[in-house]
Amino acid sequence: MKKLVTMLACALFATTMWAQQALFGGTEIVSPEVNADGTVTFRLYAPKAVKVEVTGDFLPQVKVKTPMGEAEQPGVAELKEGKDGVWTYTTEPLAPELYYYTFKVDGMTYLDPSNVYMSRDIATYTNIFIVEKEKGDTGDLYSVNDVPHGNVSKVWYDSPTLKMKRRMTVYTPAGYDKGGRYPVLYLLHGAGGDEDAWTTLGRAAQIMDNLIAEGKVKPMIVVMPNGNPNCEAAPGEWSKGMYKPSFRGHMTSKPVASMEESFPDIVKYIEKNYRVQKGKKNRAICGLSMGGGHSFGISKLYPDMFDYVGLFSAAIFMGGRDNSQSVLEQMNNDAEFNKQMAALFGAKPKLYWIAIGKTDFLYQANADYRKFLDGKGYPYEYLETEGGHIWRNWRVYLTQFSQKLFK
């Protein structure tokens, strides 16, 4: 018993000393360090490690096979060990951007203990850092700058269609508290995401703050709902507890209606509880991947609801999955779909905007959709970028789409 008490005391002392070092100094390791020339240095203290690597989206991408087709994932670079047990790696000069990374120590993945900045993508955490070189570049746009800031709130609302209380994130621009009415952008996340995705991974609040301050974007309310109709809120933020997040929300909960069917509940709540400019001309909707699919479905289900529609790397939903037909063939052969699209474009939206990366696994489906639109003479704008199904593209799409709204 005496030995056990001594061991516990030693463990407590070691933990306390570690905490005291974190509070009051000790050996400080700076990682990552963004250098003046745009290179970035990573450091990790691991004196007993055999091999230390860093993986992140700043490294050349490698192609891998997935159940959904070919995809890209970040490459890997090895750190070199110094005499003091600190492993180091310095990149080539990086373009202005927000980047993600983790360490691998002898094959095991670790977050950087020297970097408190991180974000969650579905069930995975990664560290983040920003490279910026000059005012107005991409890194600057994603940074918190000395400009007027909007407010970000977590808001609970009643969804009669889904028969539950649900949570969404609402951004109100700087000056909202002083009065006036504002147009609304409904901004939707992808599969596996939730109402936190666009503010954490997408830097939506920073993008809007900075663009509004520069006069490039009209001040607007941005509504970021939870697109999983079987969930009330983000994992751990509702009664189902601390379950492991997945691509389908909470795996054992069954929705009573679709996101598309329930969307008017969100619009009604916003227009009742916020000072908004009502009507189609003051509403926009856009989303990435699954959220792009939701934007596609919602806009054709309610053709008089939105004057601005944005599809970012959209998962084009065509009901049944008939693998014997291409997306284009399914569209041409679906009478109900053609009726809906005629009503949507008959309502003359001011902007129908499609954007996708050249190597996105949804590229062909989007190409087929554009062929359908071309064949019918339906007007749209199109942006094609480098890269695939990645947040780096979606932040760019939000930046560009938001500048086209409510003009």
C-alpha positions in Angstrom: 0.0 0.0 0.0 2.8 2.4 0.9 4.5 1.6 -2.4 1.3 2.3 -4.3 0.9 5.7 -2.5 4.5 6.6 -3.4 3.9 5.7 -7.1 0.7 7.8 -7.2 2.5 10.7 -5.6 5.3 10.5 -8.2 2.8 10.4 -11.0 0.9 13.4 -9.6 4.2 15.2 -9.2 5.2 14.5 -12.8 1.8 15.6 -14.1 1.9 18.8 -12.0 5.4 19.6 -13.2 4.3 19.1 -16.8 1.4 21.5 -16.2 3.6 24.0 -14.5 6.0 23.9 -17.4 3.2 24.6 -19.8 2.1 27.5 -17.6 5.4 29.1 -16.7 7.8 28.2 -19.4 10.4 25.5 -19.6 11.7 24.3 -23.0 9.4 25.9 -25.6 9.1 24.3 -29.0 7.7 26.4 -31.8 5.7 24.4 -34.3 4.7 25.1 -36.8 6.9 28.2 -37.5 5.9 30.2 -40.6 9.1 31.7 -41.9 9.5 35.0 -43.7 10.1 33.3 -47.0 6.9 31.3 -46.9 8.5 28.1 -45.8 7.1 26.4 -42.7 9.2 24.5 -40.1 7.6 21.7 -38.0 9.2 20.5 -34.8 8.4 17.6 -32.5 10.1 16.5 -29.3 10.3 12.7 -29.5 13.7 11.5 -28.2 12.7 7.7 -28.2 11.1 7.7 -31.7 12.6 5.7 -34.6 10.7 7.5 -37.4 8.7 10.8 -37.4 6.7 12.0 -40.3 4.3 14.9 -41.1 1.4 14.6 -43.4 -0.7 17.5 -44.6 -2.4 19.1 -47.6 0.7 21.3 -48.2 2.5 18.2 -49.5 2.0 16.7 -53.0 -1.2 14.7 -53.1 -1.3 11.0 -53.9 -4.1 9.1 -55.5 -5.8 6.3 -53.6 -8.7 3.9 -54.3 -11.9 4.4 -52.2 -15.3 2.8 -52.3 -16.6 6.0 -54.0 -13.8 5.9 -56.7 -10.4 7.4 -57.0 -9.5 10.1 -54.5 -6.5 12.2 -53.4 -4.9 12.2 -50.0 -2.0 14.2 -48.5 1.5 13.0 -49.0 4.1 12.4 -46.3 7.5 13.9 -45.4 10.1 12.7 -42.9 11.4 14.8 -40.1 15.1 14.6 -39.1 16.2 14.1 -35.5 18.6 16.6 -33.9 20.9 16.0 -30.9 18.3 17.3 -28.4 15.6 14.8 -29.4 13.7 17.4 -31.5 12.7 16.3 -34.9 12.5 18.9 -37.6 11.2 19.4 -41.2 11.0 22.6 -43.3 8.8 22.8 -46.3 9.3 24.5 -49.6 7.8 28.0 -49.8 4.0 27.6 -49.6 1.3 29.7 -51.3 -0.9 31.7 -49.1 -3.6 29.3 -47.7 -5.0 27.6 -44.7 -3.3 24.1 -44.3 -4.0 21.0 -42.3 -1.4 18.5 -40.9 -0.8 15.8 -38.3 2.4 13.9 -37.2 3.1 10.2 -37.5 5.4 8.8 -34.9 6.5 5.2 -35.6 3.3 4.7 -37.6 0.9 6.2 -35.1 -0.9 9.5 -35.8 -0.5 12.4 -33.3 -1.6 16.0 -33.1 1.1 18.6 -32.7 1.4 19.3 -28.9 2.9 22.7 -29.7 -0.1 23.8 -31.8 -3.4 24.5 -30.0 -5.1 25.3 -33.3 -7.1 22.4 -34.8 -10.4 21.5 -36.4 -12.6 18.4 -36.6 -13.6 16.9 -40.0 -16.2 14.3 -39.2 -14.4 12.0 -36.7 -10.8 13.3 -37.2 -8.9 16.2 -35.7 -6.0 17.9 -37.5 -3.8 20.8 -36.7 -4.1 23.9 -38.8 -1.9 26.9 -39.8 -2.2 29.8 -42.1 0.4 31.2 -44.5 -0.2 34.8 -45.6 2.2 37.0 -47.5 0.4 40.2 -48.2 -2.9 42.1 -47.6 -5.7 40.6 -49.6 -4.2 37.2 -50.4 -6.0 34.0 -49.5 -4.2 33.5 -46.2 -5.2 37.0 -45.2 -8.8 36.4 -46.2 -9.0 33.4 -43.9 -7.3 35.2 -40.9 -9.0 37.1 -38.1 -8.1 40.7 -39.1 -8.6 44.1 -37.5 -12.0 44.7 -39.1 -15.6 44.9 -37.7 -16.7 41.4 -36.7 -20.0 39.8 -37.1 -21.5 37.5 -34.4 -21.8 33.7 -34.7 -24.6 32.1 -32.7 -25.8 28.5 -32.1 -29.5 28.7 -32.5 -32.2 26.0 -31.6 -35.3 26.0 -33.7 -38.4 23.8 -34.0 -38.7 21.6 -37.1 -42.3 20.4 -37.3 -41.5 18.4 -40.4 -38.7 16.5 -38.7 -40.6 16.4 -35.4 -37.7 17.6 -33.4 -35.8 20.6 -32.0 -32.7 21.3 -34.1 -29.6 23.5 -34.0 -28.1 25.7 -36.6 -25.3 28.3 -36.8 -26.2 31.8 -37.7 -23.8 34.6 -38.7 -25.0 38.2 -38.4 -22.8 40.9 -39.9 -21.2 43.7 -38.0 -23.8 46.4 -37.4 -26.7 44.0 -37.2 -27.5 45.2 -33.7 -27.9 48.8 -34.9 -31.0 48.0 -36.9 -31.9 47.5 -40.6 -32.9 44.4 -42.5 -30.6 42.0 -44.4 -30.7 39.4 -47.2 -29.9 35.8 -46.2 -27.5 33.2 -47.5 -28.2 29.6 -46.5 -24.9 27.8 -46.5 -25.0 24.0 -46.4 -22.2 21.5 -45.4 -21.2 18.1 -46.9 -21.7 14.5 -45.8 -20.3 13.9 -42.3 -20.4 17.6 -41.5 -22.8 19.5 -39.2 -23.7 23.0 -38.3 -20.1 23.6 -37.1 -18.4 22.7 -40.4 -18.5 26.0 -42.3 -17.3 28.1 -39.3 -14.5 25.7 -38.4 -13.3 24.1 -41.6 -14.7 26.7 -44.0 -13.7 29.9 -42.1 -17.0 31.3 -43.2 -17.1 34.0 -40.5 -13.6 35.3 -41.3 -14.4 35.2 -45.0 -17.6 37.2 -44.6 -16.0 39.7 -42.1 -13.1 40.5 -44.4 -15.1 40.7 -47.6 -17.8 42.9 -46.1 -15.1 45.2 -44.6 -13.5 45.5 -48.1 -16.9 46.4 -49.6 -16.7 43.3 -51.8 -19.8 41.6 -50.3 -23.1 43.1 -49.2 -23.7 42.6 -45.5 -25.9 39.6 -45.1 -27.1 37.0 -42.6 -25.5 33.5 -43.2 -27.5 30.5 -41.9 -25.6 27.2 -41.6 -28.1 24.4 -40.7 -27.4 20.8 -39.8 -28.0 18.9 -43.0 -28.5 15.5 -41.3 -32.2 15.1 -40.9 -31.7 12.3 -38.4 -29.7 14.6 -36.0 -30.7 17.5 -33.8 -27.2 19.0 -33.7 -23.5 18.3 -33.9 -22.1 15.1 -32.2 -22.1 15.5 -28.4 -24.4 18.5 -28.5 -27.7 16.7 -28.3 -29.4 13.8 -26.4 -27.7 11.0 -28.3 -24.5 11.8 -26.4 -20.9 11.2 -27.4 -21.3 8.9 -30.3 -18.6 8.6 -33.1 -19.5 10.9 -36.0 -20.0 9.3 -39.4 -21.0 10.3 -42.9 -24.6 9.6 -42.2 -25.1 11.5 -38.9 -26.3 9.3 -36.1 -26.3 5.8 -37.5 -29.3 4.4 -35.6 -31.6 7.4 -35.9 -34.1 7.4 -38.8 -35.4 10.7 -40.2 -39.1 11.1 -40.7 -38.5 13.4 -43.7 -35.7 14.6 -45.9 -33.6 17.7 -45.6 -35.3 19.1 -48.7 -38.8 18.6 -47.4 -37.9 20.1 -44.0 -36.1 23.2 -45.3 -39.0 25.6 -45.2 -39.0 25.1 -41.4 -35.6 26.8 -41.3 -36.6 29.7 -43.6 -39.7 30.3 -41.5 -37.8 30.5 -38.3 -35.2 32.8 -39.7 -37.7 35.2 -41.2 -39.7 35.2 -37.9 -36.8 35.8 -35.6 -34.3 37.9 -37.5 -34.5 41.2 -39.3 -34.4 40.0 -42.9 -35.4 41.3 -46.3 -38.0 38.8 -47.4 -38.7 37.4 -50.9 -36.9 35.4 -53.5 -34.6 38.2 -54.5 -33.2 38.4 -50.9 -32.5 34.7 -50.5 -29.5 32.6 -51.7 -28.7 29.0 -51.1 -25.4 27.1 -51.7 -23.6 24.1 -50.4 -20.7 21.7 -50.8 -20.9 18.0 -51.8 -24.0 16.7 -50.0 -24.9 20.3 -49.3 -24.6 21.0 -53.0 -26.9 18.1 -53.6 -29.3 19.6 -51.0 -29.1 23.0 -52.7 -29.8 21.3 -56.0 -32.9 19.5 -54.6 -34.3 22.3 -52.5 -34.1 24.8 -55.3 -36.0 22.6 -57.7 -38.5 21.6 -55.0 -39.2 25.2 -54.2 -38.6 27.1 -57.4 -39.8 30.5 -56.1 -37.8 30.5 -52.9 -34.2 31.5 -54.1 -32.9 33.9 -56.7 -29.3 32.7 -56.2 -28.3 29.0 -56.2 -24.7 27.7 -55.8 -23.6 24.1 -56.3 -20.0 23.4 -54.9 -18.7 20.0 -56.0 -22.4 19.0 -55.8 -23.6 15.4 -55.2 -26.3 15.4 -57.8 -29.2 13.4 -56.3 -31.5 11.7 -58.9 -33.6 9.6 -56.6 -33.0 6.0 -57.5 -29.5 4.7 -58.3 -29.8 3.3 -61.8 -26.2 2.3 -62.6 -27.2 1.2 -66.1 -27.8 4.9 -67.0 -25.6 7.9 -66.9 -26.7 10.9 -64.8 -27.5 12.7 -68.1 -29.7 9.8 -69.3 -31.5 9.7 -66.0 -32.2 13.4 -66.2 -33.4 13.2 -69.8 -35.7 10.3 -69.0 -37.2 11.6 -65.7 -40.4 13.4 -66.5 -40.9 14.8 -63.0 -37.4 16.1 -62.9 -37.9 17.9 -66.2 -41.1 19.4 -64.9 -39.3 20.7 -61.8 -36.4 22.1 -63.8 -38.7 23.9 -66.2 -40.5 25.5 -63.2 -37.1 26.4 -61.6 -35.7 28.2 -64.6 -39.1 29.5 -65.6 -38.9 31.5 -62.3 -35.8 33.1 -63.8 -33.2 32.9 -61.0 -30.7 35.7 -61.1 -27.7 33.3 -60.7 -27.3 29.6 -61.0 -23.7 28.9 -60.2 -21.8 25.6 -60.5 -18.2 25.0 -59.4 -16.0 21.9 -59.1 -12.3 20.8 -59.1 -10.8 19.1 -62.2 -10.0 15.9 -60.2 -13.1 15.8 -58.1 -14.7 12.3 -58.0 -18.1 14.0 -58.7 -16.7 15.7 -61.8 -18.5 13.5 -64.4 -21.9 13.7 -62.7 -21.5 17.5 -62.7 -20.4 17.4 -66.4 -23.5 15.4 -67.2 -25.7 17.9 -65.4 -24.2 20.8 -67.3 -24.9 18.9 -70.6 -28.5 18.6 -69.5 -28.7 22.4 -68.7 -27.0 23.2 -72.0 -29.4 21.0 -73.9 -32.4 22.8 -72.4 -30.9 26.2 -72.8 -31.0 26.9 -69.1 -28.5 29.6 -68.1 -25.8 29.1 -65.5 -22.3 30.2 -64.6 -19.5 27.7 -64.2 -16.1 27.7 -62.4 -13.6 24.9 -62.7 -10.6 24.8 -60.5 -7.5 22.7 -59.8 -7.7 19.9 -57.2 -10.5 17.7 -56.0 -13.1 17.3 -53.3 -11.4 19.5 -50.7 -12.1 22.4 -48.4 -9.4 24.5 -50.1 -11.7 24.6 -53.1 -14.9 25.2 -51.2 -13.6 28.2 -49.3 -12.7 29.7 -52.7 -16.2 28.9 -54.0 -17.8 30.7 -51.0 -15.5 33.6 -51.5 -16.5 34.0 -55.2 -20.2 33.1 -54.9 -20.8 35.5 -52.0 -19.5 38.4 -54.1 -22.1 37.8 -56.7 -25.1 38.0 -54.4 -27.8 40.6 -53.9 -26.4 43.1 -56.3 
